[in-house]
């Protein structure tokens, strides 16, 4: 028995760094079965160590992402996807993340249920748009390069987020009219990439929601799009055994990280919370943009990462402008 490298299709993952995007698999063990496994007894110790290293790396990233999501209400996919795509194809990664986010968003909705009455009146137009958007995005997952979609989205969002992180907001007056196309766009983005937190955070922060309202609105929308995407993926036959196994491997990171993040940031004052959300948003989008630019060979890696470092310095300076950060204990 020997180990083989199963190359991920070009349509699923950008062509750059192809070697790092090959999923290392082993031929089935003597016990039978046709599905390749990364843990087959036929693998050499060197290849098993390589697989274990990648799994540990992704689990660690997922733990950090879950903590950020627990504290801010979003960020799990935005942090996990750029790293996980180095090792897994989108058609394996996306269903796994949808399963995990179904649990994360249900938990967030329960934790922020007291603020649901305050935000529910503004949610139906967004949700109405999200349903067809998810279907469009799910179909695009198999037919359109998600990298192009992410590149365009990140490039448009980044300057808007940086401006908001500095405290500049212009609330949309005709919110209900704008909400339907916004819901379609975010649903399509989530269906194709499982990323919708950054544009959602941009919209809700721009409308001046309080910290609890912000989390509640995010949890309603993201739970809805998770359920719709799950149904769409099942209908399209996108869910596979490797995707379910991958979700199970990341589940401990989610179970530990989400409560830790929620406890760590629950006493953050409202205005610093908004600025921290936007600073995190900027870094998530900046990281995704840098990763996408490198993958598509549009800029060199040093230039892309240098731009991200410069962005981090700017956001750190913005965050340091005002105090207090933590609410006074009564």
C-alpha positions as CSV (number, residue, x, y, z in Angstrom):
1,X,0.0,0.0,0.0
2,X,1.2,3.5,-0.8
3,X,0.3,7.1,-0.2
4,X,-0.9,9.3,-3.0
5,X,-1.5,13.0,-3.3
6,X,-5.0,13.8,-4.5
7,X,-4.9,17.2,-6.2
8,X,-7.7,19.6,-5.4
9,X,-9.5,20.7,-8.6
10,X,-8.5,24.1,-10.0
11,X,-12.2,25.3,-9.9
12,X,-12.3,24.8,-6.1
13,X,-9.1,26.5,-5.1
14,X,-7.0,29.3,-6.7
15,X,-4.1,27.9,-8.8
16,X,-1.3,29.7,-6.9
17,X,0.7,27.7,-4.4
18,X,-0.8,24.5,-5.9
19,X,1.5,22.3,-3.9
20,X,0.4,23.6,-0.6
21,X,-3.2,23.0,-1.6
22,X,-2.9,19.3,-2.4
23,X,-4.9,17.2,0.0
24,X,-2.6,14.5,1.3
25,X,-4.5,11.2,1.3
26,X,-3.8,7.5,1.6
27,X,-5.2,4.5,-0.2
28,X,-7.8,2.6,1.8
29,X,-6.5,0.2,4.4
30,X,-6.8,-3.6,4.0
31,X,-10.1,-3.6,5.9
32,X,-11.9,-2.4,2.8
33,X,-13.7,0.8,1.8
34,X,-13.2,3.1,-1.0
35,X,-12.8,6.5,0.7
36,X,-9.3,7.7,1.1
37,X,-8.2,8.7,4.6
38,X,-5.5,10.9,5.9
39,X,-4.9,8.5,8.7
40,X,-4.6,5.2,6.9
41,X,-2.1,2.8,8.3
42,X,-0.4,2.7,4.9
43,X,0.9,6.3,5.3
44,X,4.5,6.9,6.1
45,X,5.3,8.5,9.5
46,X,6.5,11.6,7.6
47,X,3.2,12.0,5.8
48,X,1.2,11.3,8.9
49,X,3.2,14.0,10.7
50,X,2.5,16.4,7.9
51,X,-1.3,15.7,8.1
52,X,-1.3,16.0,11.9
53,X,0.6,19.4,11.7
54,X,-2.0,20.8,9.3
55,X,-4.9,19.6,11.5
56,X,-3.3,21.1,14.6
57,X,-2.8,24.4,12.8
58,X,-6.4,24.6,11.6
59,X,-7.7,23.6,15.0
60,X,-5.7,26.4,16.6
61,X,-6.9,28.9,14.1
62,X,-10.5,27.7,14.6
63,X,-10.1,28.1,18.4
64,X,-9.0,31.8,17.9
65,X,-11.7,32.3,15.4
66,X,-14.4,30.9,17.7
67,X,-13.2,33.1,20.6
68,X,-13.4,36.2,18.3
69,X,-16.9,35.1,17.2
70,X,-18.0,34.5,20.8
71,X,-16.9,38.0,21.8
72,X,-18.0,40.0,18.7
73,X,-20.7,37.9,17.2
74,X,-18.9,37.1,13.9
75,X,-15.5,36.3,12.6
76,X,-15.3,32.5,12.7
77,X,-15.4,31.9,8.9
78,X,-13.5,35.1,8.1
79,X,-10.5,33.9,10.1
80,X,-10.8,30.1,9.5
81,X,-11.4,30.1,5.7
82,X,-8.1,31.8,4.4
83,X,-6.0,29.3,6.4
84,X,-8.1,26.2,5.9
85,X,-8.2,26.7,2.1
86,X,-4.5,26.0,2.1
87,X,-5.3,22.4,2.9
88,X,-8.9,21.8,1.9
89,X,-11.0,22.4,-1.2
90,X,-13.9,24.8,-0.9
91,X,-16.5,22.0,-1.5
92,X,-15.2,20.3,1.6
93,X,-14.5,23.3,3.7
94,X,-17.8,25.2,3.2
95,X,-20.2,22.5,4.3
96,X,-18.1,21.8,7.4
97,X,-18.1,25.5,8.4
98,X,-21.9,25.7,7.8
99,X,-22.5,22.9,10.2
100,X,-20.3,24.5,12.8
101,X,-21.8,28.0,12.3
102,X,-25.3,26.5,12.7
103,X,-24.4,25.7,16.3
104,X,-22.4,28.9,16.8
105,X,-25.3,31.1,15.6
106,X,-28.0,29.2,17.5
107,X,-25.9,29.7,20.7
108,X,-25.4,33.4,20.0
109,X,-29.1,33.9,19.4
110,X,-29.9,32.2,22.7
111,X,-27.3,34.4,24.5
112,X,-28.7,37.6,23.1
113,X,-32.4,36.8,23.1
114,X,-33.2,39.8,25.4
115,X,-32.4,42.2,22.6
116,X,-34.4,40.3,19.9
117,X,-37.5,42.5,20.3
118,X,-35.5,45.6,19.7
119,X,-33.9,44.5,16.4
120,X,-36.6,42.2,14.9
121,X,-38.6,45.0,13.1
122,X,-35.6,45.8,10.9
123,X,-34.7,42.2,10.1
124,X,-37.4,40.8,7.7
125,X,-36.2,42.7,4.6
126,X,-32.6,41.5,5.1
127,X,-33.8,37.9,5.7
128,X,-36.2,38.1,2.7
129,X,-33.2,39.0,0.5
130,X,-30.9,36.4,2.1
131,X,-32.9,33.4,1.1
132,X,-32.5,33.7,-2.7
133,X,-29.0,35.1,-2.2
134,X,-28.0,31.8,-0.5
135,X,-29.4,29.8,-3.4
136,X,-27.4,31.9,-5.8
137,X,-24.2,31.6,-3.8
138,X,-24.6,27.8,-3.4
139,X,-25.0,27.4,-7.1
140,X,-22.0,29.6,-7.7
141,X,-19.9,27.4,-5.4
142,X,-19.8,24.8,-8.1
143,X,-19.7,27.1,-11.1
144,X,-18.0,30.4,-10.2
145,X,-14.5,31.1,-8.8
146,X,-15.2,32.2,-5.2
147,X,-11.8,33.9,-5.2
148,X,-13.1,36.6,-7.6
149,X,-16.1,37.1,-5.4
150,X,-14.0,37.5,-2.3
151,X,-11.5,39.8,-4.0
152,X,-14.2,42.2,-5.2
153,X,-16.0,42.1,-1.8
154,X,-12.9,42.7,0.2
155,X,-11.6,45.5,-2.0
156,X,-14.9,47.4,-1.7
157,X,-15.4,46.8,2.0
158,X,-11.9,47.7,3.3
159,X,-11.9,51.5,2.9
160,X,-15.5,51.7,4.3
161,X,-14.5,49.7,7.3
162,X,-11.4,51.8,8.0
163,X,-13.5,55.0,7.9
164,X,-16.1,53.5,10.3
165,X,-13.4,52.3,12.7
166,X,-12.3,55.9,13.1
167,X,-15.9,56.7,14.2
168,X,-17.3,58.1,11.0
169,X,-20.8,56.8,10.3
170,X,-23.6,57.8,8.0
171,X,-26.8,55.8,8.9
172,X,-28.9,54.8,5.9
173,X,-32.2,56.6,6.1
174,X,-34.2,54.3,3.8
175,X,-32.9,51.2,5.5
176,X,-35.8,48.9,4.6
177,X,-35.5,49.7,0.9
178,X,-31.7,49.0,0.9
179,X,-32.0,45.9,3.1
180,X,-33.4,43.6,0.4
181,X,-30.5,43.9,-2.1
182,X,-28.1,43.9,0.8
183,X,-29.6,40.7,2.1
184,X,-29.3,39.1,-1.4
185,X,-25.6,40.2,-1.7
186,X,-24.7,38.9,1.7
187,X,-26.6,35.6,1.3
188,X,-24.8,35.0,-2.0
189,X,-21.5,35.7,-0.4
190,X,-22.2,33.3,2.4
191,X,-23.5,30.6,0.1
192,X,-20.3,30.7,-2.0
193,X,-17.7,31.4,0.6
194,X,-19.4,31.1,4.1
195,X,-18.2,34.6,4.8
196,X,-20.7,37.4,5.5
197,X,-19.8,38.7,8.9
198,X,-17.7,41.7,7.8
199,X,-20.3,43.3,5.5
200,X,-23.0,42.6,8.1
201,X,-20.9,44.2,10.9
202,X,-20.4,47.2,8.6
203,X,-24.2,47.6,8.1
204,X,-25.2,47.2,11.7
205,X,-22.4,49.3,13.1
206,X,-23.3,52.0,10.6
207,X,-26.9,52.1,11.8
208,X,-25.7,52.7,15.4
209,X,-27.0,49.5,17.1
210,X,-26.0,49.0,20.7
211,X,-23.6,46.1,21.6
212,X,-26.4,43.7,22.5
213,X,-28.6,44.7,19.6
214,X,-25.6,44.3,17.3
215,X,-25.0,40.7,18.5
216,X,-28.7,39.9,18.3
217,X,-29.1,41.2,14.8
218,X,-26.0,39.3,13.6
219,X,-27.2,36.1,15.2
220,X,-30.7,36.3,13.6
221,X,-29.3,36.9,10.2
222,X,-26.5,34.4,10.4
223,X,-28.6,31.6,11.8
224,X,-31.1,32.1,9.0
225,X,-28.5,32.0,6.3
226,X,-26.8,29.0,7.9
227,X,-30.1,27.0,7.9
228,X,-30.8,28.1,4.3
229,X,-27.3,27.2,3.2
230,X,-27.5,23.9,4.9
231,X,-30.7,23.1,3.0
232,X,-29.2,24.3,-0.3
233,X,-26.0,22.3,0.1
234,X,-28.0,19.1,1.0
235,X,-30.2,19.7,-2.1
236,X,-27.2,20.1,-4.3
237,X,-25.4,17.1,-2.9
238,X,-22.5,19.2,-1.7
239,X,-22.3,17.6,1.8
240,X,-19.9,14.7,1.9
241,X,-18.4,12.4,4.5
242,X,-15.0,14.3,4.5
243,X,-16.9,17.6,5.2
244,X,-18.7,16.0,8.2
245,X,-15.5,14.6,9.5
246,X,-13.7,18.0,9.2
247,X,-16.6,19.6,11.1
248,X,-16.2,17.1,13.9
249,X,-12.5,17.7,14.1
250,X,-13.1,21.5,14.6
251,X,-16.0,21.0,17.0
252,X,-13.8,21.0,20.2
253,X,-12.2,24.4,19.2
254,X,-15.7,25.9,18.8
255,X,-17.0,24.5,22.1
256,X,-14.1,26.0,23.9
257,X,-13.5,29.2,22.0
258,X,-17.0,30.6,21.8
259,X,-17.7,30.8,25.6
260,X,-14.2,32.1,26.2
261,X,-14.7,35.0,23.8
262,X,-18.1,35.9,25.2
263,X,-16.8,36.0,28.7
264,X,-13.7,38.0,27.8
265,X,-15.6,40.8,26.0
266,X,-18.9,41.0,27.8
267,X,-17.8,44.0,29.9
268,X,-16.5,46.0,27.0
269,X,-18.1,49.5,26.8
270,X,-20.4,50.3,23.8
271,X,-18.2,52.7,21.9
272,X,-15.0,50.8,22.3
273,X,-16.9,47.7,21.3
274,X,-18.0,49.3,18.1
275,X,-14.4,50.4,17.3
276,X,-13.0,47.0,18.2
277,X,-15.5,45.4,15.9
278,X,-14.5,47.6,13.0
279,X,-10.8,47.2,13.8
280,X,-11.3,43.4,13.8
281,X,-13.4,43.7,10.7
282,X,-10.6,45.7,8.9
283,X,-7.9,43.1,9.9
284,X,-10.1,40.2,8.8
285,X,-10.9,41.8,5.4
286,X,-7.3,42.9,5.1
287,X,-6.0,39.4,5.7
288,X,-8.5,37.9,3.3
289,X,-7.6,40.5,0.7
290,X,-3.9,39.9,1.1
291,X,-4.4,36.1,0.9
292,X,-6.6,36.4,-2.2
293,X,-4.2,38.8,-4.0
294,X,-1.3,36.4,-3.3
295,X,-3.3,33.3,-4.4
296,X,-4.2,35.0,-7.7
297,X,-0.6,36.2,-8.2
298,X,-1.8,39.8,-8.5
299,X,0.9,41.2,-6.1
300,X,3.9,39.7,-4.4
301,X,3.6,38.2,-0.9
302,X,5.9,40.8,0.8
303,X,3.8,43.6,-0.6
304,X,0.5,42.0,0.4
305,X,1.7,41.2,4.0
306,X,3.4,44.6,4.3
307,X,0.1,46.3,3.5
308,X,-1.6,44.2,6.2
309,X,1.0,45.2,8.7
310,X,0.5,48.8,7.8
311,X,-3.3,48.4,8.2
312,X,-2.8,46.8,11.7
313,X,-0.6,49.8,12.8
314,X,-3.3,52.2,11.6
315,X,-6.1,50.3,13.4
316,X,-4.0,50.0,16.6
317,X,-3.6,53.8,16.6
318,X,-7.3,54.3,16.1
319,X,-8.2,52.0,18.9
320,X,-5.9,53.9,21.3
321,X,-7.6,57.2,20.7
322,X,-10.3,56.9,23.4
323,X,-10.9,55.4,26.9
324,X,-12.4,53.8,28.9
325,X,-12.2,50.3,27.3
326,X,-14.0,48.4,30.1
327,X,-17.2,49.5,31.8
328,X,-16.9,50.5,35.4
329,X,-18.2,47.8,37.8
330,X,-21.1,48.9,40.0
